[in-house]
Amino acid sequence: MPNFTQSCGKADVNSAADVYDLTTLVDIDWPLSDYEHLNPSTETQCRNTCLQDCLCAVAILRAGQCWKKKLPLSNGRNDSRLNSKAFLKYRKVDVHPSNPTTGPPTIRKKKKRKSIIVVGSVLLVFVGALCLGIFFIYRKKIVKELPTSETSLRRFTYKELDVATNGFGEELGRGAFGIVYKGVVEMGGSRQVVAVKKLDGVAQQKEKEFKTEVNVIGRTHHKNLVPLLGFCEEGQHRMLVYEFLTNGTLSSFLFGDPKPSWNLRTEIAVGIARGLVYLHEECTTQIIHCDIKPQNVLLDEYYNARISDFGLAKLLRMNQSKTMASTIRGTKGYVASEWFNNKPITAMVDVYSYGVLLLEIISCQRSVGDFENGEVEKAILTDWASDCLEQGKLEALVENDREALNDRNKLMRFVMVAIWCIQEDPSFRPSMRKVIQMLEGVIEVNHPPCPTTYSFPS
């Protein structure tokens, strides 16, 4: 917590170098709090721009780039692999000239701190009561007047994004719900690399998906979700602007060569689970993603998993628990049986898809293989994994991955969790919160039944 509040008034800004200074911290970062990115940047430029910026609380310098961050800082990490410097702002001169400080904030005297706490508490109670009263008086009026599409996202024009993507020249990927292009936009006084998802010229169904993403994803904030930065809604053009993540999709990561490390794969699996817990339980409006697969999970510069593409999201209010399927949503190999059997659609459809994805992460094999390669028993990964578990042949499932086999207890636990997730009867599947507890070994994982033993009648 800072011991000061920097004013953005003219006097305070003009005297910033006299009043404030920066202390250097090594290999520390707050990945989710930046609002401006300077590339390239020297150490001197990075320090000076933060010092003169009234919003900047800390600046991070890494690999010739500078990220300016404002309060509140969250999800801080200390990691020697960062190879970074953090310039943390502090006030050199106290607000009372008779009691100056000459360095970074230190522990105050107990007596002074007590008096500050008492005064602060009284003020806090007073302000809190005042705000609470205002809230209740104007609550209905505010809710009524606030547009349902109101977000803090930036609205881009079509021309801006056409220029930013060089005429939509560099394609990053495509799917049934749009094509994604790489671009560079001006945000916060600096150039930022972005991914632009183009949905223009779409039918009514895709129009609905666009509004879903803008209105809902624009209000979600979690370290395991891809941030939505802005959108374009101009004529027939519908586009979404996301943060660009440097390490691409989980699909490219898993099924490339060489095979990724076991420890990193397990961290990614837990990260995806945390993102789903947030969507299912921690959002004001519950979100069912409905299309969890490796192509819809991106990896940032630290290989943190970020769930993307909420265009298929099925939204429920928090006091609802299910909805009925109207059309099948999702991708072959990841779709739960409820979609086909006209059964209630709940968050358990995401649990099923996650179970399939978890098996892909464990084995580095695709959920649906090639029937023509002569290995028919491996063509359906869920069946193959279940057989390997029952027959005690986990080495076959991971193709003799020594790192995974040396961590056999975790390997067994992860496989059993995945099989629990893909149970055909959704009542047998665990919630995503319980999935995390099982993956981390907080609760014991019992041996799962065959996934199709308790199936719905067709």
Secondary structure as the mmCIF struct_conf table of DSSP 4:
data_model
#
loop_
_struct_conf.conf_type_id
_struct_conf.id
_struct_conf.beg_label_comp_id
_struct_conf.beg_label_asym_id
_struct_conf.beg_label_seq_id
_struct_conf.end_label_comp_id
_struct_conf.end_label_asym_id
_struct_conf.end_label_seq_id
BEND BEND1 ASN A 3 ASN A 3
BEND BEND2 GLY A 9 GLY A 9
HELX_RH_AL_P HELX_RH_AL_P1 LYS A 10 ASN A 14
TURN_TY1_P TURN_TY1_P1 SER A 15 SER A 15
HELX_RH_AL_P HELX_RH_AL_P2 ALA A 16 VAL A 19
STRN STRN1 TYR A 20 VAL A 26
BEND BEND3 ASP A 27 ASP A 27
STRN STRN2 ILE A 28 ASP A 29
TURN_TY1_P TURN_TY1_P2 PRO A 31 LEU A 32
STRN STRN3 ASP A 34 LEU A 38
BEND BEND4 ASN A 39 PRO A 40
HELX_RH_AL_P HELX_RH_AL_P3 GLU A 43 GLN A 52
TURN_TY1_P TURN_TY1_P3 CYS A 54 LEU A 55
BEND BEND5 ALA A 57 ALA A 57
STRN STRN4 VAL A 58 ARG A 62
TURN_TY1_P TURN_TY1_P4 ALA A 63 GLY A 64
STRN STRN5 GLN A 65 LYS A 69
BEND BEND6 LEU A 71 PRO A 72
HELX_LH_PP_P HELX_LH_PP_P1 LEU A 73 LEU A 73
BEND BEND7 ASN A 75 ASN A 75
STRN STRN6 ARG A 77 ASN A 78
HELX_RH_3T_P HELX_RH_3T_P1 SER A 80 LEU A 82
STRN STRN7 LYS A 85 ARG A 91
BEND BEND8 LYS A 92 VAL A 93
BEND BEND9 VAL A 95 HIS A 96
TURN_TY1_P TURN_TY1_P5 PRO A 97 SER A 98
BEND BEND10 ASN A 99 ASN A 99
BEND BEND11 GLY A 103 PRO A 104
HELX_LH_PP_P HELX_LH_PP_P2 ILE A 107 LYS A 109
HELX_RH_AL_P HELX_RH_AL_P4 LYS A 110 GLU A 145
BEND BEND12 LEU A 146 LEU A 146
TURN_TY1_P TURN_TY1_P6 THR A 148 SER A 149
BEND BEND13 SER A 152 SER A 152
HELX_LH_PP_P HELX_LH_PP_P3 LEU A 153 LEU A 153
STRN STRN8 ARG A 154 ARG A 155
HELX_LH_PP_P HELX_LH_PP_P4 PHE A 156 THR A 157
HELX_RH_AL_P HELX_RH_AL_P5 TYR A 158 ALA A 164
TURN_TY1_P TURN_TY1_P7 THR A 165 GLY A 169
STRN STRN9 GLU A 171 GLY A 175
TURN_TY1_P TURN_TY1_P8 ALA A 176 PHE A 177
STRN STRN10 GLY A 178 MET A 187
TURN_TY1_P TURN_TY1_P9 GLY A 188 GLY A 189
STRN STRN11 SER A 190 LYS A 198
TURN_TY1_P TURN_TY1_P10 ASP A 200 GLY A 201
HELX_RH_AL_P HELX_RH_AL_P6 GLN A 204 THR A 212
HELX_RH_PI_P HELX_RH_PI_P1 GLU A 213 ILE A 217
TURN_TY1_P TURN_TY1_P11 GLY A 218 ARG A 219
TURN_TY1_P TURN_TY1_P12 LYS A 223 ASN A 224
STRN STRN12 LEU A 225 LEU A 225
HELX_LH_PP_P HELX_LH_PP_P5 VAL A 226 PRO A 227
STRN STRN13 LEU A 228 GLU A 234
TURN_TY1_P TURN_TY1_P13 GLY A 235 GLN A 236
STRN STRN14 HIS A 237 GLU A 243
TURN_TY1_P TURN_TY1_P14 THR A 246 ASN A 247
STRN STRN15 THR A 249 THR A 249
HELX_RH_AL_P HELX_RH_AL_P7 LEU A 250 LEU A 254
BEND BEND14 PHE A 255 PRO A 258
HELX_LH_PP_P HELX_LH_PP_P6 LYS A 259 SER A 261
HELX_RH_AL_P HELX_RH_AL_P8 TRP A 262 VAL A 277
HELX_RH_PI_P HELX_RH_PI_P2 TYR A 278 GLU A 282
BEND BEND15 CYS A 283 THR A 284
STRN STRN16 THR A 285 ILE A 288
BEND BEND16 CYS A 290 CYS A 290
BEND BEND17 LYS A 293 LYS A 293
HELX_RH_3T_P HELX_RH_3T_P2 PRO A 294 ASN A 296
STRN STRN17 VAL A 297 LEU A 299
TURN_TY1_P TURN_TY1_P15 GLU A 301 TYR A 302
STRN STRN18 ALA A 305 ILE A 307
TURN_TY1_P TURN_TY1_P16 GLY A 311 LEU A 312
HELX_LH_PP_P HELX_LH_PP_P7 ALA A 313 ALA A 313
STRN STRN19 LYS A 314 ARG A 317
TURN_TY1_P TURN_TY1_P17 MET A 318 ASN A 319
STRN STRN20 THR A 323 MET A 324
BEND BEND18 SER A 326 THR A 327
BEND BEND19 GLY A 330 GLY A 330
TURN_TY1_P TURN_TY1_P18 LYS A 332 GLY A 333
BEND BEND20 TYR A 334 TYR A 334
HELX_RH_3T_P HELX_RH_3T_P3 SER A 337 TRP A 339
TURN_TY1_P TURN_TY1_P19 PHE A 340 ASN A 342
HELX_LH_PP_P HELX_LH_PP_P8 LYS A 343 LYS A 343
STRN STRN21 PRO A 344 ILE A 345
TURN_TY1_P TURN_TY1_P20 ALA A 347 ALA A 347
HELX_RH_AL_P HELX_RH_AL_P9 MET A 348 SER A 363
BEND BEND21 SER A 367 SER A 367
STRN STRN22 VAL A 368 VAL A 368
HELX_RH_3T_P HELX_RH_3T_P4 PHE A 371 ASN A 373
BEND BEND22 GLY A 374 GLY A 374
HELX_RH_3T_P HELX_RH_3T_P5 VAL A 376 LYS A 378
BEND BEND23 ALA A 379 ALA A 379
STRN STRN23 ILE A 380 ILE A 380
HELX_RH_AL_P HELX_RH_AL_P10 LEU A 381 GLU A 390
TURN_TY1_P TURN_TY1_P21 GLN A 391 GLY A 392
HELX_RH_AL_P HELX_RH_AL_P11 LEU A 394 LEU A 397
TURN_TY1_P TURN_TY1_P22 VAL A 398 GLU A 399
BEND BEND24 ASN A 400 ASN A 400
HELX_RH_AL_P HELX_RH_AL_P12 ARG A 402 LEU A 405
TURN_TY1_P TURN_TY1_P23 ASN A 406 ASP A 407
HELX_RH_AL_P HELX_RH_AL_P13 ARG A 408 CYS A 421
TURN_TY1_P TURN_TY1_P24 ILE A 422 ILE A 422
BEND BEND25 GLU A 424 ASP A 425
HELX_RH_3T_P HELX_RH_3T_P6 PRO A 426 PHE A 428
BEND BEND26 ARG A 429 ARG A 429
HELX_LH_PP_P HELX_LH_PP_P9 PRO A 430 SER A 431
HELX_RH_AL_P HELX_RH_AL_P14 MET A 432 LEU A 439
TURN_TY1_P TURN_TY1_P25 GLU A 440 GLY A 441
BEND BEND27 VAL A 442 ILE A 443
HELX_LH_PP_P HELX_LH_PP_P10 ASN A 446 CYS A 450
TURN_TY1_P TURN_TY1_P26 PRO A 451 TYR A 454
HELX_LH_PP_P HELX_LH_PP_P11 SER A 455 PRO A 457
#
